[in-house]
Amino acid sequence: MAAEALDSHHRLVVTPTWSIPVDEFRFSYSRSGGPGGQNVNKVNSKATLRWNARTSPSLSPELWDRLQRRFPRRLTEQGDLLVSSQRFRDAGRNASDCLEKLRELLLEIAVPPKVRRPTKPSSASRVRRLERKRLHKRRKQARRPESWF
């Protein structure tokens, strides 16, 4: 497992105040694509992490909403979040990589998005914009011949 992402209580540490017990995760292993020599056809080294985020007590309803909005393609209809890895040639390192990927995904939703406050242009910027438009108009009119109409 990911030694740096797990604490001594076998919990995935997302932030100092938020951690998830590892027993909430289910791992499955399958054949990995890519190079690997003769061994690639015999060993199941691709790791897939499945976590039921919808029913997890470690995830607040607010975080669940953010997760749904941010990563809809990673979620199944049952509310399972899927993360897979086939970066390495052994299953243990791929499982660790899945945990690290999950941690990075959860860090993205841990911080609430900034609320956009609509702003109005300042009166000085409005004046500058209109002046630029007038200059542009004059420049284009200067290119026209006198008997244009």
N, C-alpha and C positions, 0 to 999 in steps of 0.2 A: 504494500500500500504506500501511498505518498507520505513519507515520513515527515516532510515539512508541513503538509497540510493537515495532518492528524495530530491530536494531542494525546496525552497519556491515558485518557478515558475513552479512546477509540471514537472520537468525534471529529467530524470535518469542521475545521475552524474557518469560518468565512470572514468574520470580523472579530475583534476582541469581545464583543458582546453577543455574537450570534454564532452558534455551532450546531451541527446536525449529527445525531448518532449514526454511526456507520451501518447499524443493523436496519436502518430505513432503506438502504440501497440494495438492489439486486443486480448481480453481475451475471452476464452470460458470455460465452466465448464461442467464436466461430472461426472459420478459415479466413486468413488474411490475404489480401491481394498484394501485388508487388513482388519484389525480389526476395529470395530466401533459399534458393538452391533446392536440393532434393527434399529438404525437411519441410518446405512450405506446404506440400500436399498432405502431410501427415499430422501437422500440429495445429490446434485451434488457438491462435495467438491474438486474434482481434477481440478486444474487450468492448462490451456494450453495457453501460450503466443505465439502469432503469430506476427512477425514483418517483413515487406517487406524491407529487407536490400538492395536489388538490387536497388530499386528506392528511398531509403531514402536519403534526403539531408544531413542527419547527418553523413553519412558514405562516405568517400572519395573512389575513384576507387582503390587506393592502398590498403586500408583497406578491401574493398570488395574482392579483389584478395586473400588477406591473409585469410579472413574468409572462402572463398571457398576451399582453400587448406587445412586449419586446421580442418574445421568441415563440410565436404561434406555430411555426413549422416543426419545432422540437417537441411539441406536446401532442400526446395521443388524445383520442376522444375521452378516454378514461381519466385523463389528468396526469398521465405519466410523462415525466421529462426524460428524454433519451439523449445520451451522450456516448459516442463511441470513439475508439482510438485504435489505430493499427500502425502507429508510427514506429514502434519497436518490434523486435522479432521474438519477444517473449511476453506471455500473458500478464505476468505480474507487473511489469513496467507499463504495459498498456492500461491496466486497471488503475495504476497510480496516475497515469496521464489523464484518464477519465475523471478522476477526482479533482485533479488540478483544473481541468477544463470547466467542470461544474462550479468550482470555487470562483473562477473568473466570470462565469455567466452570472452567478449570484451577486458578485461584487458590483456588476453593472446595474442591477436592480436595487441594490441596498441603499443607494442615495436617491432620494426623491427628485424627480425632474424639476427644474426651475420653472416657475410660473411666468409666462410671458405677459408683461404688462404693456399694453399698447401705448405708444408715445406719439406726440404730435410734433411736426417739424417746427423749429423756432421761427419767429417772425423774420429774423435776419437771414436764415437759410431760405425762406420763401422769397425774400427780396432778391437774394443772389440768384436763385433759380430763374425768376422772371427776367432779371437782367441778362442772364446767359441766353435765354430764349429770344429776347429782343436783339441782342448782338448777332445771333445766328440768323434771325430773320433778315436783318439789314445786310449781312454778308451775302445771303442767297439772292436778295433783291438786287444787289449791286452787280451780280453776274448776268442778270436779265437784260436783254436789249430794251430800248425805250419803247418801241412799237410792239410790245408783247401781245396786247389784246387786239 
